[in-house]
Every structure is written in structure tokens, then in C-alpha cells.
Amino acid sequence: MKKYRYVLFIGLIVLIAGACRQNNLDELKAIQNTDRNVSGAGADANGVVAGNEIVKVPFKISLSGPATKAFQVGITFNNDTVSKLIANGTLKNTVMLPAGAIDYDGVINVAFGADTASSVASVRLSAIEANYGKNVAFAFKLTDPGKGNQIKGSQSNILVVLDTKTLIKESDIHYVSLLNGGGILNVDYQKNYTTSPAGITIPLTINLAGVPAGAFNVNVKLNMDTIADLVSKKVLPDNTIALKPDQFNIDTLIRVNSNASTAVIRLSIGWPVFDANIAANKRFGFVVSLVNPSKHILHPTNSKMIVLVQPEVNLDNNSYITGNGTGLKAEYFSNNQQLDFDGRKPDLVQIEPTIDWPNDGVWQAAIPSISHDNFSTRWTGEFLAPVRGEYVFWQNEWDDGSRLYIDGKAIINDFTTEWDKDSRTAKIFLERGKRYKIEADHRENVGGQRARLTFEVPSAGINGRRIVPQSQLFPAP
């Protein structure tokens, strides 16, 4: 038994020694080259998928043989190639896409044993929409292949050219526009605005064409400098003005929510701004433009509009307007109770702040050049109605005869030699902020002289007769 054991032991030694000699021989052999050439294989035109916001463009690379090890190939943006091809006429009707319009991975992963690899570039749909009708192009450059592989110099680029008309329909373009864009939005009395105690708010609607998707922002810009130019070109009426920045408020950044097709810009103007301009009958003009949407593209014509605000809008405001009037023109006819019935000229013309002669002593002291009996007086000009409502005018403190005209209509007419009659009153509905022609006639026979024009507007909270104030009266020429 021992003999056999020795023989077996010696045999194992021989086998191990032989195996070691074989390994040493293998290690002495030359190492075979496993490097691969890497080339750009281009885009897969059949695999392009246009979504509602992104166009997915697959592209790939090829190897000169199966990869012996997994490795990565770098990807960089290379629009120099596209620029040259456009410049030399190789690419016609083509626009180069900027790097900001495309998202992509910075490397392509090559699996062990594979002779190709692929990745996907995500192109923003808005870049396609903005260049609808043309081709768009971009290019990648392959760099830094790992594990001893190398880029094949003549094929280091991947050029992608896309025909926009095959990707989307013109009717599907996500245009961002304004409702009534490209024209004039007329804001008139009870039209295109809402009211509050502070003033009005004009809603301007932003529209998104096509199927809505993710949320996006869009800026709002005002170009007030163009109002005067539009007036000079007769696009806007002559009495149109541009308000100062502190006279209105407007939203300048609008968020259009996910899956929404509309959003609203709020343009607000306070009632005091209307009051400050209503006497001059001014219209307010605004040139509103949408700019810099974070997604999608602006409509070429409907992303801007003119807003024209009419002064009649202020009729929705019934707070008291205090004017800047200076009074009425007074004409005195001495020794004549019938004014200028016979064509005579007045003996005295002056501006008087109010019609408020409480008694003959005050009147005689103020106007000594006019006969104290047997004379007549006419006051003419305009009355700025401070509120809207039914006005009650009174000439009951009037010695002697009286007449009152509003816009040429005699609402009180008792030009007699009687005095202080309570029947000398009339009601008339007037609109706030509107200037009405007014004429008051006085006739003095003999005795005392008095003329006091008073009013009240119970429906607007102006109760109790009061003198028509100077602030609301404007003299005739």
C-alpha cells in the first residue's frame, strides 16, 4: 500500500509542474488588441416621436466590433458643423437649433458585447413650432471613449435634421396670444370691465392654442410711448392720453397653469384717475404685449393689443366729483328787464363764482354801476354734475322773475315781476362727470333784489338745498 501512495504523490507533482509550465508559456504570448473604433451612426428618423411639449429624437453610435468591455462615450453639442453646412448651401431651408432647445445625456453607455449603442435627444416642441415650415438641425460630437477605444476621426459627428412639417400640423402649434389681440379693445360704459369701490379692473385674457400641457410663464409689457404716435397717425382719437405708471396697475408676470388654455391679466385704474381727467374728456390708451413665454411661442400678430378706455366708464362711479370751475359769465342789462331782446349789448360783463345774491344791499354794493331797479341779468356757462341722479334745482329765493335752462331746455320758466315763489323748482336727471350747458335769467322790476340758485340730489345722498358751488361752474366764452 505504501508503494502505491508514493506513486500517486509523484504523479500529482508532475501534473502540477506541467500545469505551471503551461501557464508560464501563456503569459509569454503577445496580448491581442481589443480596442474598437467608435463612429456616429446618425439619428433614427423612424423613431422620432412628437409629444405635446417634447420631440424625442433617438440617435446611435456604432463600433467596429463587439465591445470587449462596457464603456462610455462622451457627447458634446457641436453646432459648428451645422453652421458650416448651412453656410455652404448643403443644408437648405434649414435653421440651426440652439443648445438651450435640446436636452441630452452627456454620455452614451456601451454594453459588453454590443456593437451599437443609442441615446435620445429631447427637443422642445416650441423650437419646432417657432420654425414651422423649415428644417431644423443640430449636431453632436463624440468624445473620450473609455477602455482604450477610439473615435473614428471622419465619423465623429452625429447630424440630426428634422422636417418640421412632418412632425406637427400648423393647426397644432401652441401659439400664445391675447383675446382681441392684433386690434383695439374698447372699454366703454359697462363693457369689458368690472367695478369695485376703488375703481375698475379690465381683464385681458391670454389664450394658448393647441392641447394644453405643463404650466408656463409669460411676461406682460406696456409700451406707453407709442400712444402719442398712434394719436398722430389717427389710429387713436385725439383726446387719448397715456397714464403715468403711478396711475394704474397691471400684472406683469402671468402663470398659465398645467392643463389650462387661458389666464387673465388684470389692468386696474382707480376712480380718482378718471375724476382727474373727466373734465377734459380724456381717453386712456394702453399698448399691451406678451413677451418671453417660458414655453411655446407668441402668435406673430395676436400677442399684442391696444386697450382704449372711454371716459364714460366713470359713470359707474357715483362719488362726488369736485371740479375746478371758476364760475359763470354774468351779463347785466341796466334799465331793461328783458335782457338783450332788442339786440342791445350788456352794460356789464364779468365772471361770478356763484349765483348767490342774498339781498339787495349786497347786490347794490357789489354792482353800483347797474340800475338798482328795472334791470336784468343772464348767467351762462357749463355745470359739471358731481354725481349721478335726479337733481332738484330751485329759484325760489329769486326777486323777481326767473328762468333756468339746462342744455337749452327751460326747466324753470317764470320770467314775471313776481318774486320768491316756491313753485320755481324743477327735476332733471344728470350723469356724473358730464358738463351741461346752463343759463339762469333774472328780472328785476322794483324793490328788493335777490337771486340764489340752489340744488339737491336726494337719490345720491345730497340732501338739503345748497348753492351750486363755483367748483362745478365753468363760464361761457
MOGI-V572447 format. One record per residue. PSI is psi in whole degrees, 0 to 359 (999 if undefined). OMEGA is omega in radians with two decimals (* if undefined). Layout:
PSI&OMEGA ; PSI&OMEGA
//
This chain:
321&3.14 ; 323&-3.13 ; 315&3.14 ; 324&3.13 ; 317&3.13 ; 318&-3.12 ; 316&3.12 ; 318&-3.13 ; 316&3.13 ; 323&3.13 ; 321&3.12 ; 321&3.13 ; 317&3.14 ; 318&-3.13 ; 316&-3.13 ; 318&3.14 ; 320&3.13 ; 320&3.13 ; 321&3.14 ; 320&3.13 ; 325&-3.14 ; 318&3.12 ; 320&3.13 ; 324&3.11 ; 320&3.13 ; 318&-3.11 ; 339&-3.13 ; 350&3.13 ; 153&3.09 ; 138&3.13 ; 132&-3.12 ; 145&-3.13 ; 120&3.13 ; 8&3.12 ; 150&3.13 ; 146&2.99 ; 133&-3.12 ; 131&-3.10 ; 149&3.00 ; 127&-3.08 ; 358&3.07 ; 184&-3.12 ; 153&3.08 ; 95&-3.04 ; 326&-3.12 ; 342&-3.09 ; 0&-3.12 ; 131&-3.12 ; 122&3.12 ; 116&3.05 ; 194&-3.10 ; 346&3.10 ; 335&-3.03 ; 142&2.98 ; 119&-3.13 ; 122&-3.12 ; 104&3.10 ; 144&3.06 ; 161&-3.05 ; 168&3.03 ; 161&3.10 ; 155&3.14 ; 155&3.11 ; 349&3.07 ; 172&3.13 ; 140&-3.13 ; 129&3.13 ; 344&3.07 ; 151&3.03 ; 142&3.12 ; 176&-3.13 ; 149&3.04 ; 129&3.14 ; 152&3.13 ; 127&3.03 ; 154&3.13 ; 137&-3.04 ; 78&-3.13 ; 359&3.03 ; 322&3.13 ; 316&-3.13 ; 318&-3.14 ; 316&-3.12 ; 319&-3.12 ; 326&3.07 ; 318&-3.10 ; 322&-3.10 ; 3&3.06 ; 2&3.11 ; 317&3.08 ; 115&-3.12 ; 152&3.14 ; 43&-3.02 ; 139&3.09 ; 135&3.11 ; 129&3.12 ; 139&3.10 ; 160&-3.11 ; 327&-3.11 ; 348&-3.13 ; 358&-2.99 ; 134&3.00 ; 141&3.14 ; 158&3.06 ; 147&-3.10 ; 352&3.12 ; 158&2.97 ; 130&3.12 ; 127&3.10 ; 122&-3.11 ; 155&3.06 ; 131&3.10 ; 352&-3.11 ; 147&3.05 ; 5&3.01 ; 162&3.03 ; 156&-3.06 ; 164&3.05 ; 180&-3.08 ; 132&2.99 ; 134&3.13 ; 110&-3.10 ; 129&3.12 ; 131&-3.09 ; 329&-3.13 ; 329&3.10 ; 327&3.08 ; 315&-3.11 ; 321&-3.11 ; 338&-3.10 ; 29&-3.09 ; 137&-3.13 ; 351&3.11 ; 172&2.95 ; 150&3.02 ; 147&-3.06 ; 151&2.97 ; 168&-3.08 ; 150&3.03 ; 154&3.03 ; 134&3.11 ; 138&-3.13 ; 157&2.90 ; 59&3.03 ; 139&-3.10 ; 178&3.03 ; 36&3.05 ; 3&3.10 ; 168&-3.08 ; 155&3.13 ; 134&3.06 ; 114&-2.94 ; 316&-3.07 ; 350&-3.09 ; 43&-3.08 ; 354&-3.10 ; 152&3.02 ; 112&-3.13 ; 130&3.12 ; 122&3.08 ; 126&-3.09 ; 136&3.06 ; 112&-3.05 ; 327&-3.10 ; 337&3.09 ; 345&-3.10 ; 320&-3.08 ; 161&3.00 ; 150&3.13 ; 326&-3.13 ; 345&-3.13 ; 0&-3.09 ; 134&-3.13 ; 75&3.09 ; 136&3.01 ; 124&-3.05 ; 176&3.05 ; 138&2.99 ; 130&-3.01 ; 15&3.12 ; 149&-3.11 ; 0&-3.12 ; 205&-3.11 ; 127&3.00 ; 114&-3.11 ; 115&3.11 ; 101&-3.08 ; 179&-3.07 ; 120&3.14 ; 34&-3.13 ; 121&3.02 ; 31&3.05 ; 165&3.00 ; 158&-3.08 ; 158&3.01 ; 171&3.09 ; 336&-3.09 ; 332&-3.08 ; 213&-3.13 ; 156&3.01 ; 127&3.14 ; 114&3.12 ; 127&3.09 ; 121&-3.00 ; 130&3.01 ; 132&3.13 ; 140&3.02 ; 119&3.11 ; 163&3.12 ; 189&-3.11 ; 123&-3.13 ; 155&3.14 ; 237&-3.09 ; 163&3.13 ; 154&3.06 ; 165&3.12 ; 153&3.02 ; 139&3.14 ; 154&3.12 ; 130&-3.10 ; 141&3.04 ; 136&3.06 ; 84&-3.06 ; 340&-3.10 ; 340&-3.08 ; 351&-3.09 ; 312&-3.14 ; 323&3.13 ; 319&3.12 ; 326&3.07 ; 316&-3.12 ; 331&3.12 ; 4&3.10 ; 17&3.02 ; 323&3.11 ; 153&-3.14 ; 158&-3.08 ; 331&-3.08 ; 24&3.10 ; 133&3.12 ; 158&3.01 ; 127&3.13 ; 157&3.06 ; 155&-3.08 ; 331&-3.13 ; 5&-3.12 ; 2&3.13 ; 169&3.04 ; 143&3.08 ; 142&3.06 ; 132&-3.10 ; 349&3.07 ; 120&-3.07 ; 135&3.06 ; 120&3.02 ; 117&-3.00 ; 163&3.10 ; 139&3.11 ; 23&3.10 ; 146&3.13 ; 353&-3.10 ; 159&2.98 ; 165&-3.01 ; 133&2.96 ; 134&3.13 ; 121&3.06 ; 117&-3.03 ; 138&3.11 ; 130&-3.12 ; 154&3.13 ; 322&3.14 ; 331&3.12 ; 320&3.07 ; 315&-3.11 ; 323&-3.10 ; 340&-3.07 ; 353&-2.99 ; 327&3.13 ; 329&3.12 ; 2&3.10 ; 47&-3.08 ; 140&2.96 ; 151&3.12 ; 130&-3.14 ; 141&3.09 ; 136&3.00 ; 110&-3.03 ; 132&3.12 ; 144&2.96 ; 139&3.14 ; 153&2.95 ; 57&3.02 ; 140&3.13 ; 342&3.01 ; 161&3.06 ; 187&-3.05 ; 156&3.13 ; 142&3.03 ; 137&-3.03 ; 333&-3.13 ; 332&-2.99 ; 15&3.13 ; 8&3.06 ; 157&-3.12 ; 164&3.04 ; 132&3.06 ; 122&-3.13 ; 115&-3.07 ; 120&-3.09 ; 147&-3.14 ; 337&3.14 ; 344&3.07 ; 328&-3.10 ; 353&3.06 ; 341&3.09 ; 358&3.13 ; 126&-3.11 ; 24&2.97 ; 157&-3.02 ; 125&3.06 ; 123&3.04 ; 117&-3.12 ; 187&3.11 ; 38&-3.08 ; 161&3.14 ; 0&3.12 ; 199&-3.10 ; 157&3.03 ; 124&3.13 ; 131&3.10 ; 124&-3.10 ; 134&3.13 ; 104&-3.08 ; 143&3.13 ; 38&3.14 ; 123&-3.11 ; 359&-3.02 ; 28&3.08 ; 232&-3.09 ; 39&-3.08 ; 331&-3.11 ; 15&3.07 ; 5&-3.11 ; 159&3.09 ; 152&3.10 ; 150&3.10 ; 339&-3.14 ; 132&3.06 ; 128&3.11 ; 164&3.07 ; 126&3.11 ; 134&-3.02 ; 325&-3.14 ; 172&2.96 ; 91&-3.04 ; 75&3.04 ; 99&-3.00 ; 336&-3.14 ; 171&-3.04 ; 330&3.14 ; 316&3.12 ; 315&-3.09 ; 312&-3.10 ; 324&3.14 ; 326&-3.07 ; 329&-3.05 ; 73&-3.09 ; 344&-3.07 ; 350&-3.12 ; 142&3.12 ; 139&-3.05 ; 347&2.97 ; 165&3.07 ; 59&3.04 ; 171&3.12 ; 157&-3.07 ; 142&3.05 ; 129&3.03 ; 130&-3.11 ; 153&3.10 ; 216&3.14 ; 150&3.10 ; 120&3.08 ; 110&-3.11 ; 120&-3.06 ; 338&3.13 ; 170&3.04 ; 135&3.09 ; 187&3.12 ; 114&-3.13 ; 143&3.01 ; 114&3.11 ; 146&-3.09 ; 135&2.92 ; 37&-3.09 ; 338&3.04 ; 73&-2.92 ; 119&-3.06 ; 102&0.27 ; 261&-2.97 ; 155&-3.07 ; 151&2.97 ; 147&3.07 ; 123&3.12 ; 135&2.98 ; 119&-3.09 ; 43&3.05 ; 356&-3.13 ; 128&3.14 ; 104&3.13 ; 339&2.96 ; 132&-3.08 ; 90&3.12 ; 65&-3.05 ; 68&-3.08 ; 187&3.11 ; 15&3.06 ; 162&-3.05 ; 159&3.03 ; 57&-3.14 ; 127&-3.14 ; 344&3.13 ; 351&-3.11 ; 77&-3.14 ; 154&-3.14 ; 153&3.10 ; 142&3.11 ; 138&3.14 ; 126&-3.14 ; 149&3.13 ; 141&3.14 ; 134&3.04 ; 359&3.13 ; 140&3.11 ; 124&-3.11 ; 140&3.03 ; 137&-3.12 ; 142&3.06 ; 129&3.07 ; 128&-3.12 ; 141&-3.14 ; 140&3.11 ; 126&3.09 ; 124&3.10 ; 274&3.07 ; 164&3.10 ; 216&-3.08 ; 159&3.08 ; 136&3.08 ; 142&3.05 ; 117&3.13 ; 115&3.12 ; 115&-3.10 ; 165&3.12 ; 168&2.97 ; 157&3.11 ; 81&-3.07 ; 324&-3.10 ; 340&3.13 ; 13&3.10 ; 9&3.08 ; 93&-3.05 ; 147&-3.12 ; 131&-3.09 ; 135&3.13 ; 155&3.12 ; 135&3.04 ; 119&-2.97 ; 156&3.12 ; 323&-3.08 ; 336&-3.07 ; 3&-3.05 ; 136&-3.11 ; 126&-3.01 ; 148&3.02 ; 156&3.13 ; 999&*
//
